[in-house]
Amino acid sequence: MPLTLIKEDGTGKADANTYANVADGDAYHAGHLYASAWTAATADNKAVALVMASRLIDAEYQFGGTRAVASQALQWPREDCPDPDAGDMVAETIVPKAVVEAACELARELIIVDRTAAPAGEGLKYYNNAGVQTGYDKADTRPIIPAVVQAFLGKYGALIKSKSGSVKLVRV
């Protein structure tokens, strides 16, 4: 049975499961140089990837302000979230275009590879098989949220699992 996408439209839906629908993803990828993984995917796989991307965005990011509706399923829409481009706050009745595009970009990345899977050699420093030794660098792992998606979302919040221990300060 195919997944039913329920796109958050800025009203704070209690049953929303995605920031973007397949049509949004298709439109975003029409202008993407490396869209082949997206365009080759079935509509059902695109839908699943968009839902997973929205879940990961909500799990990995702390956005400015607070949820606009207490019962909403996703992090957006938000109240009192600074918009550095407008010099004001993001309207509490929208999901910013950057969030929609971040979901589309992350969905494509998820179609390419499972970014949530344990890295090869997790827990090992070296593996020796019949005299062939393989070394693993534990610091060299693919982030769950790619740098491009982080760039889309960075103006509205911060990645929760930041290794530096620093947080972005916002004056209101």
Beta strands, then each sheet from edge to edge (+ up, - down):
strand 1: 61-63
strand 2: 66-67
strand 3: 78-79
strand 4: 82-83
strand 5: 88-89
strand 6: 126-129
strand 7: 132-135
strand 8: 157-159
sheet 1: 1+ 8-
sheet 2: 2+ 3-
sheet 3: 4+ 5-
sheet 4: 6+ 7-
end
